[in-house]
Amino acid sequence: MTQSDTSAPGLSMAIFAGCMVAFLGFGFAASFGVFLAPMSQDLGWGRETFSLSVAVQLLTWGFAQPIAGAIADKYGTARVLAFGALFAGAGFALRGVVTDPTAFVLTGVLVGIGTGAASFPIVVGALGKIVSADRRSFILGLGTAAASLGMFVSAPTATFMIGSLGWQTALLLIGFSYVFILPFLVFIARVSKPTASGSSAGEFGNALAVAFRDRSYLCLFFGFFVCGFHVAFIQTHLPAYVIDLGLAATIGAWSLALIGLLNIAGSFLSGWSGQRHSKKTVLSGIYFARAAVIAVFILVPVTGTTVLVFSAVMGLLWLSTVPLTMGLVAQTQGLRFLSTLTGLVFLSHQTGSFLGAWLGGRIYDAAQDYTPMWWAAVVLGLLAALIHLPIREEPGPLARAEMAAKG
């Protein structure tokens, strides 16, 4: 899809379909942490087993993302999304069947491949290509908000299914839900045009080499690592942390739901801000605010109210980094290899996610305490606030070469 398609028939329907794919593909993947306590208790596992499966899922998702992005750049988005929906659905269904710890950990590979190909970064990257530069931040925010709405709906839905049907049946139903992505791909396929269909492997390699010599791209690459660490640790371990403190499991579920709900507003606000203010400054402010909010949360007495307030505020900051980060990649690197380059930035995000999810379980099993992870999240948030400041908000070598080629 290219900016020249902004007046194509069916554009509005394609944007709606993309938002629905983000909604369906992200929600249960992001709220899977509600299964940690019941599955670990029923199967007699330590928390590291569940956490490692999630961590493997997130890291595989990260490696799959740039590959899926490159295929989408070369062949179009709809096929990639269809492949991912089927893989992710199969992976979640298997999680409802296997009880061997090793096999459960390995299901993370299958789910990771699927979510890497059918996740919201692929969708919002595709949406970003079909709109003009002055609308891009808003549309990226819209797609991210749709993913957040999925998280808001999925967390309490999954908790209800666990309580009424059991976690095995709940996972089978979640696996089947990915089938509903497929009909929406028809509308995406109608306007989806590869942006690098004539590019050779050498041109892809050269684009990566040029991007990784660009300071702005490197800042985005390393800064997004912190976002992944924050998101994965909190969405995987907050529900169990709430139960550890003697609060009801529903508080943990609604904490994730609140994050998803408030992130709808946060994503829109982020997209709007990116059109009117310096994207790097807003990004830096978001990471600083995250560090401050987490520090306050772990320093005050934890009650049901403080958990929900923390979740609401974190929701405003949750995926608000996505439209700004992806918008800056497009602004500094151009559109031709956008899905590939945003996929690599997302790999950094998922590397942080791997550590956030796995280390949370590892440290808890060793010390029965999440405190070191909370403070690590604070320190990383402050570092990310600094990392984004040197970004140059202007076209880099790749973007300039693309503009020159277009005349």
N, C-alpha and C positions, 0 to 999 in steps of 0.2 A: 504494500500500500504506500502511496506517495502523496505528497501534498497536492499534486495535481488532481487527485481524486476527491477533493473536498466538496465539489459540486456534483459528484456522481449520484445517480438515483440509488436510494436505499442506504445512504450514508447514516441517516439517523437510526434506521433499523439495525445497521451493523454496530453502531455504538451501543445501542440497547442490548443487542445480543452479546457483545463483548462484556458488558457489565454483568449480564446473567451468568456468563461463563466464569467470571471472577467470583461472583457470589457463590456458585455451586462448587467450584474447584478449591476454594480456599478455606471455607468455614470449618468443616470437620477436621481438616489437616491442622488448622491453627488451634483448635480446641480439644485436641486428642488428649491433652493432659488430664482431663476429667476421668480418664480411664486408669490413671496411674495407681491410685489407692485401691480401688476395688479389684483390679487384676492382680496387683502385687500381693494383696491379702489372700485372695482365693487360690492363687497358684503357688503361694509360699516363696515368692521371689523377693530379693532385696530390690531397692529402688534403682540400683545401677542397671539391672537387666532391662527394665522398661526404658530407662533414660538412654541406654546405649542404642536400643532400637530406634528411638526418636532421633538420636544424634546421627546414626547411620543414615536414616531417612533424610535428614536435613543436609548432610554432607553430600549424599548421592544426588539430591535435588540440586545442590550447588554445582556439581560437575555436569549434570545433565542440562542445566540451564543454558550455558553458552553453546553447547552442541545443538540443542533445540532452537536457540536463537539463530545460529548460523543456517540451519535447515530452513527456518522460517524466512530468513533474508533471501535465500536462494530459490526456494520452491513455494513459498506462501505459508500463511499461518494456520489455516483451517486443518490441514492434514496433521500438523504437529499437535494441535489441540485434541484431535480425535484419538490419536495414538496415546497421548498422555491420559486422557479420561479413562480409557480401557485399562491401562496399566495400573493407575491409581485405584480404580474400583476393585480390580482383582487383588491388589495388595491388601487393602482394608478388609476384604472378605476373608482372605487367608488368616488375618490376625484374629478373626473370630473362631478359627478352627484349630490352629496349632497351639500346643501347650508346652512343647519343648523350648527351653530358653534360647538355645542357639538358633532354632528355626524361627522363633519370634524375632530375634535380633535381625536375621537375614530378610524378614519381610520388609524391613526398612529400606532395603535396596530397591525392591519392586515399587513400593510406594514413592520412594524418592525419584525414581525414573519417571513415574507417572506425573507426580506433582511438578517436576522440573519441566515437563512438556505441556502441562495443562494448567499452569499456575498463573496468577494475576500478572507477574512481570512480563510474560509472553503476551498476554492480552493487552495490558496498558501500553506496552511497546508498540504493538500493532495499531492501537488507537492513536498513539502519538504521531504515527507516520501519515495519517490521513487528514490531519487538520493543520491549519496554518500555524506558524510560530507563535502568533499572538494569542491563540486559543489553546496551545499545547499544554501548558501547566494546568489549566482548568480541567481539560479532558483527562489528563493523567490523574488528577485528583478525583475525578468522577469515577474512574475505573477502580482506584484504590478504595474509595468509599464503598463501592459495591462489594468488594472483597471483605471489608470491615462489617458490612451488614450481614454477610454470610457468617462471620464469627459470632455476631450478636445472636443470631437465630440458632446456630448450631450448638453452642455450649449448653444452654438449658435444655435443648431438644435431646442432646446426647445423654445428659444427666437423667432426664425423664425416662428415656428408653432403658438406661441401665437399671433404674429402680423398678420399672414395670415389666421389662422383658428379659433382663439380664444382659451382661456385657457382650456375650457371644452373639446373641441375636441382634443387638444394637450395631455391632461391627458389620454383620452381614448386610443389614439394611443400609448402612453408610456406604458400603462397597457398591451396592446396587444404585445408590443415588447418583453416582457419576455418569450413569447412562443418560440422565436428563440433560447433560451438556450437549450431546450429539445433535439434536435438532437445531440448536442455535447456530451451529457452525455453517449451516446453509447460507445464512445471511452474511456471515463474515466472509465466506468464500466468494460471494458476489462482488465484493469490492476489494478483496485482498489481492494485491499485486506484489510479487517479489521485488525487492529494491536492489538486490545484488545478483540477479539471475545470470548475468553474463560474466560473473567474476570467477577467476580461477583460484585454486588453493593458494597459489603464490600471492595473489592480491589480498586474500584474507589474511595471510601471514604478514604481509607488509603492513596492512592496516593495524594489526595488533602491535607490531613493532613500533610503529609511529605513535600509537596511542600510549604505550607504556613508556615512551620518552617524554610525554607531555606531563608536566607537573600537575596540571589541573586534574587530569584523569587519574593519576596516582593518588592524589588526595581523596578523590571520590572512592577509589578502590579500597584504600585502607580505612577510610572513615566509615564505610558501610559495614565493615567487620563488626564494629561496636554495636550498630543497630541490631545485627543478627544475634549477638551475645545477649543483649537485653531482652529481645523478643522471645527467644527460645527458652531462656532460663525462666522467665516469668510465666509464659503460657504453659510450660511443662510442669513447673514445680509450685506455682502459687496455689492451685487447688489443694495439693497435699499439705503445703505449709499451713493453710487455713485449718485443715483437719487436725494437724499436729498441735495447734494452739487450742483445741477443744471447741472450735466453732463448727457449725453445721456444714455438711458437704455442699448444700445448696448455696452457701455464701461463696464458696470457691467457684461454683458454676456461674453464679451471677457476677462474680468479679470479672471473669473472662467475657461474659456477655456485655458488661458495662464498658470494658475496654473496646470491644467491637462497636458498640453503639456510639460512644463518644468519638471514636476514631473516624466515624462518618463525618462529623463536624470538623474534626482535625484535618482530615484529608482535603475537604473542600476549602477550609481556611488556608491550608498550606498551598494548594493550587492557586487560590486567589492571590495570596501574598507573593508567590513566585512570579506573577504577571506584573506586579506593581512595585516590588522591592528587590533588593539584592538577594538572589537565591542563596548564595554562600553565607550571608549574614543570618538569614532566617534559619538555615540548617545549623549553623553554629549555636544559635540561640536555643534551638530545640534540644540539642545534646546537653547543653548546660542545664536547661530546665529539667531534663530527665535525671541528671546527676543530683540536682537539688531535691527533687521530689522523692527519689529513692532514699537519700540520706535522711530526710525528715521522717519517712515511713518507718525506718528501722530504729530511729531514736525515740519515737513516741510509743506509748503503750498500745499494743495491737488489740483492737476490738472489731466487731462486725462492721461498725460504722467507719472506722479508719481504713479497713480493707476496701470497702466500697468507695470511699472518697479517693483513696490512692488509685484504685482502678479507673475511676472516672477521669482523674487528672492525667494518668498515664495514657488513657485512651486518646486524649487530645493530642498526645505526642507520639503515639504508637507507630503508625505507618505514614505519618505526615512527612517523614523523611523521603518516602518513595517518589512522589511527583517532583520534588525538588532535585533529588539525585538524578533521576532519569532525565529530567528537563535539562540539567547541567551537562549530562553526557551528550544529549542531542545538540545543545547549544555550542559545546566546545569541540565535538567530534563529527558533527553532521549526521545525516540520516541513512546513508547508504549501508553502513554496517551497524546500524543502531541496535538491532536485536542481539547481535553477536557481542558487542561491547557492553551493553547493559547486562547481558548474561554473565559476562566475566566479572563485572562489578557485583552481581548477585552471588557469584561463587564465593567472593570474599565475605559477603553477608552470611552465607550458609556455613562457611568455615567458622565464623564467630558463633553461629547457631549450634554447630556441633559441640563446641566447647561449652557453651552455655547450658545445653541440655545434659550432656554427659557428665561434666564436672559437678553439676548440681547434684546428681545422683551419687556420684563417687564420693564427694565430700560429705554428703548426708550420711551415707552408709558408714563412713569412717568416723565421723564426729557426732552424728545425730543432731546436726546443727547446720542451718543454711547461712549463718551470719557472714562467713568469709566470702561467699558468693555475692551477697548484697553489697559488701564494701568494694569488691572487685568491679561490680557494675557502676558504682559511683566514680571510681578512679578512671575507668575506661570512658565514661561519659564526658569527664573533663578533658581527657586527651582528645576525644573526637571533636569537641568544641574548638580546640586549637588547630587540629589538622585541617579543617575546612577553610580557615582564614586565608591561606596563600593562593586559593583558586583564582585564576584569571577568567572573568566572565566575558569571554570573547571567543570567536572561532579559532580553534587550534589548527595545526597543519592539515589534518584530515578534512576538517570542515572547509578550509580555504581551498584545498584541492578540488573538493566536490563543487564548490561554487564556481571555480575557474572552469571546470569541465562543462558546466551548464551554460557558460558564457555570461 
